[in-house]
Amino acid sequence: MLIYNTTFHVSDKAYNSWLKWVKDDHTPFMLDSGYFSKPQVARIVTGSKDEGFSFSVQFQVNDMKTLKLWHQEYSTRFQENCARNFGTEVLFFTTVLELIE
């Protein structure tokens, strides 16, 4: 089992609208794709004291093959949606984590 993690840095200006977007748009978009489960959103409390907030948004995915299929079909839509809604007020990068039990 893998965790698909996206770390977002959200400006103070975009904070409220971004939280609403994650809840109302992004999480349903990811779950409705059929590739992910168990969404989690966490605010990152360590790190720099720059303006804005950082968040980790995580979903479980079965394996790399499944993640690659999602990436081929949906990742461009995700990137365009985030850019259209927030421009440079929200920056992000993704990582893949392997669950060790």
GROMACS elastic network, one bead per residue, 0.5 to 0.9 nm:
[ bonds ]
;  ai    aj funct       b0    kb
    1    60     6  0.69114   500
    1    61     6  0.61762   500
    1    63     6  0.60077   500
    1    97     6  0.87939   500
    1    98     6  0.63635   500
    1    99     6  0.58565   500
    1   100     6  0.85597   500
    2    59     6  0.83878   500
    2    60     6  0.57126   500
    2    61     6  0.52777   500
    2    62     6  0.60207   500
    2    63     6  0.60617   500
    2    64     6  0.77459   500
    2    67     6  0.89963   500
    2    96     6  0.67119   500
    2    97     6  0.55577   500
    2    99     6  0.57647   500
    3    58     6  0.62789   500
    3    59     6  0.55735   500
    3    61     6  0.60393   500
    3    62     6  0.85557   500
    3    95     6  0.82963   500
    3    96     6  0.57271   500
    3    98     6  0.62490   500
    3    99     6  0.70572   500
    4    36     6  0.85858   500
    4    57     6  0.82400   500
    4    58     6  0.55904   500
    4    59     6  0.53045   500
    4    60     6  0.61604   500
    4    61     6  0.67787   500
    4    67     6  0.81351   500
    4    94     6  0.72456   500
    4    95     6  0.62732   500
    4    97     6  0.65224   500
    4    98     6  0.89629   500
    5    56     6  0.64632   500
    5    57     6  0.56747   500
    5    59     6  0.66649   500
    5    60     6  0.87484   500
    5    93     6  0.84246   500
    5    94     6  0.55375   500
    5    95     6  0.52163   500
    5    96     6  0.59905   500
    5    97     6  0.73077   500
    6    55     6  0.81122   500
    6    56     6  0.57603   500
    6    57     6  0.52462   500
    6    58     6  0.64377   500
    6    59     6  0.89640   500
    6    92     6  0.65658   500
    6    93     6  0.56687   500
    6    95     6  0.63973   500
    6    96     6  0.86872   500
    7    44     6  0.89396   500
    7    54     6  0.69239   500
    7    55     6  0.55915   500
    7    57     6  0.63831   500
    7    58     6  0.86700   500
    7    91     6  0.83194   500
    7    92     6  0.54110   500
    7    93     6  0.55152   500
    7    94     6  0.61581   500
    7    95     6  0.80381   500
    8    53     6  0.81383   500
    8    54     6  0.54974   500
    8    55     6  0.51743   500
    8    56     6  0.64371   500
    8    57     6  0.77604   500
    8    90     6  0.65736   500
    8    91     6  0.56295   500
    8    93     6  0.68338   500
    8    94     6  0.87791   500
    9    52     6  0.68163   500
    9    53     6  0.56954   500
    9    55     6  0.65336   500
    9    89     6  0.81513   500
    9    90     6  0.55801   500
    9    91     6  0.51717   500
    9    92     6  0.61492   500
   10    13     6  0.81004   500
   10    14     6  0.62499   500
   10    15     6  0.59965   500
   10    18     6  0.74430   500
   10    51     6  0.87763   500
   10    52     6  0.54266   500
   10    53     6  0.51646   500
   10    54     6  0.60683   500
   10    55     6  0.78440   500
   10    89     6  0.60946   500
   10    91     6  0.66956   500
   10    92     6  0.86626   500
   11    14     6  0.53035   500
   11    15     6  0.61253   500
   11    51     6  0.66557   500
   11    53     6  0.64016   500
   11    54     6  0.87896   500
   11    88     6  0.87325   500
   11    89     6  0.52649   500
   11    90     6  0.63139   500
   11    91     6  0.88296   500
   12    15     6  0.52469   500
   12    16     6  0.83418   500
   12    51     6  0.67981   500
   12    53     6  0.70269   500
   12    89     6  0.84074   500
   13    16     6  0.77766   500
   13    17     6  0.85528   500
   13    52     6  0.81096   500
   13    89     6  0.74259   500
   14    17     6  0.55583   500
   14    18     6  0.57537   500
   14    19     6  0.85401   500
   14    52     6  0.87099   500
   14    86     6  0.71153   500
   14    89     6  0.61643   500
   14    90     6  0.73171   500
   15    18     6  0.52569   500
   15    19     6  0.62799   500
   15    20     6  0.87948   500
   15    52     6  0.77605   500
   15    53     6  0.75893   500
   15    90     6  0.89321   500
   16    19     6  0.53068   500
   16    20     6  0.63970   500
   16    21     6  0.86703   500
   17    20     6  0.51389   500
   17    21     6  0.60850   500
   17    22     6  0.86898   500
   17    85     6  0.89750   500
   17    86     6  0.88183   500
   18    22     6  0.61341   500
   18    23     6  0.86163   500
   18    85     6  0.85727   500
   18    86     6  0.78874   500
   18    90     6  0.81175   500
   19    22     6  0.52088   500
   19    23     6  0.63237   500
   19    24     6  0.85671   500
   20    23     6  0.52115   500
   20    24     6  0.58361   500
   20    25     6  0.78062   500
   21    24     6  0.52349   500
   21    25     6  0.50757   500
   21    26     6  0.61066   500
   21    27     6  0.84028   500
   21    85     6  0.86874   500
   22    25     6  0.57195   500
   22    27     6  0.57534   500
   22    28     6  0.85195   500
   22    41     6  0.86168   500
   22    57     6  0.86230   500
   23    26     6  0.64621   500
   23    27     6  0.57887   500
   23    28     6  0.75991   500
   24    27     6  0.67861   500
   24    28     6  0.67033   500
   24    29     6  0.88354   500
   25    28     6  0.56035   500
   25    29     6  0.59982   500
   25    30     6  0.87121   500
   26    29     6  0.50489   500
   26    30     6  0.62166   500
   26    31     6  0.86568   500
   26    78     6  0.79544   500
   26    81     6  0.88936   500
   26    82     6  0.88082   500
   27    30     6  0.52176   500
   27    31     6  0.61574   500
   27    32     6  0.84152   500
   27    39     6  0.70854   500
   27    57     6  0.89703   500
   27    59     6  0.89804   500
   28    31     6  0.50847   500
   28    32     6  0.56914   500
   28    33     6  0.84327   500
   29    32     6  0.52465   500
   29    33     6  0.63858   500
   29    78     6  0.84287   500
   30    33     6  0.54519   500
   30    34     6  0.75263   500
   30    35     6  0.74767   500
   30    36     6  0.64491   500
   30    37     6  0.84306   500
   30    39     6  0.88498   500
   30    59     6  0.82836   500
   30    74     6  0.87480   500
   30    78     6  0.88015   500
   31    34     6  0.56899   500
   31    35     6  0.68521   500
   31    36     6  0.54840   500
   31    37     6  0.62880   500
   31    38     6  0.86896   500
   31    39     6  0.81999   500
   31    59     6  0.86491   500
   32    35     6  0.79287   500
   32    36     6  0.82854   500
   33    36     6  0.73008   500
   33    70     6  0.76369   500
   33    74     6  0.79920   500
   34    37     6  0.80958   500
   34    70     6  0.89042   500
   35    60     6  0.85891   500
   35    61     6  0.63528   500
   35    62     6  0.79975   500
   35    66     6  0.66917   500
   35    67     6  0.73361   500
   35    69     6  0.85586   500
   35    70     6  0.66472   500
   36    39     6  0.79632   500
   36    59     6  0.58121   500
   36    60     6  0.55146   500
   36    62     6  0.78914   500
   36    67     6  0.86791   500
   37    59     6  0.56629   500
   37    60     6  0.51462   500
   37    61     6  0.66294   500
   38    58     6  0.78964   500
   38    59     6  0.55471   500
   38    60     6  0.58094   500
   38    61     6  0.88830   500
   39    57     6  0.72319   500
   39    58     6  0.55614   500
   39    60     6  0.71425   500
   40    56     6  0.79226   500
   40    57     6  0.57201   500
   40    58     6  0.50927   500
   40    59     6  0.65521   500
   41    55     6  0.69354   500
   41    56     6  0.57830   500
   41    58     6  0.64298   500
   42    54     6  0.86943   500
   42    55     6  0.55466   500
   42    56     6  0.52049   500
   42    57     6  0.65191   500
   42    58     6  0.84851   500
   43    53     6  0.74385   500
   43    54     6  0.59707   500
   43    56     6  0.63056   500
   43    57     6  0.87789   500
   44    47     6  0.77064   500
   44    53     6  0.75895   500
   44    54     6  0.53522   500
   44    55     6  0.52631   500
   44    56     6  0.67349   500
   45    53     6  0.86235   500
   45    54     6  0.78292   500
   45    55     6  0.87275   500
   46    49     6  0.86594   500
   47    50     6  0.87508   500
   47    54     6  0.89299   500
   48    51     6  0.88613   500
   49    52     6  0.84509   500
   50    53     6  0.82209   500
   61    64     6  0.80174   500
   61    66     6  0.70813   500
   61    67     6  0.67243   500
   62    65     6  0.83414   500
   62    66     6  0.65553   500
   62    67     6  0.78606   500
   63    66     6  0.54612   500
   63    67     6  0.63967   500
   63    68     6  0.88015   500
   64    68     6  0.60058   500
   64    69     6  0.85553   500
   64    96     6  0.89327   500
   65    68     6  0.51570   500
   65    69     6  0.63350   500
   65    70     6  0.87991   500
   66    69     6  0.51382   500
   66    70     6  0.63702   500
   66    71     6  0.86193   500
   67    70     6  0.51096   500
   67    71     6  0.60746   500
   67    72     6  0.86788   500
   68    72     6  0.61704   500
   68    73     6  0.86380   500
   69    72     6  0.52216   500
   69    73     6  0.63067   500
   69    74     6  0.84471   500
   70    73     6  0.51815   500
   70    74     6  0.55516   500
   70    75     6  0.69222   500
   71    74     6  0.54899   500
   71    76     6  0.78323   500
   72    75     6  0.65624   500
   72    76     6  0.80632   500
   73    76     6  0.77205   500
   73    77     6  0.83558   500
   74    77     6  0.53941   500
   74    78     6  0.63708   500
   74    79     6  0.88943   500
   75    78     6  0.50367   500
   75    79     6  0.62290   500
   75    80     6  0.86036   500
   76    79     6  0.51380   500
   76    80     6  0.60750   500
   76    81     6  0.84370   500
   77    80     6  0.51553   500
   77    81     6  0.59414   500
   77    82     6  0.85615   500
   78    81     6  0.51644   500
   78    82     6  0.62450   500
   78    83     6  0.86417   500
   79    82     6  0.52919   500
   79    83     6  0.61576   500
   79    84     6  0.85185   500
   80    83     6  0.50919   500
   80    84     6  0.58933   500
   80    85     6  0.84848   500
   81    84     6  0.51493   500
   81    85     6  0.61598   500
   81    86     6  0.85193   500
   82    85     6  0.52817   500
   82    86     6  0.59400   500
   82    87     6  0.72567   500
   82    90     6  0.77173   500
   82    91     6  0.88506   500
   83    86     6  0.53198   500
   83    88     6  0.72786   500
   83    89     6  0.88531   500
   83    90     6  0.78973   500
   83    91     6  0.87855   500
   84    87     6  0.59804   500
   86    89     6  0.53545   500
   86    90     6  0.57937   500
   86    91     6  0.88020   500
   87    90     6  0.65980   500
   87    91     6  0.83752   500
   88    91     6  0.64013   500
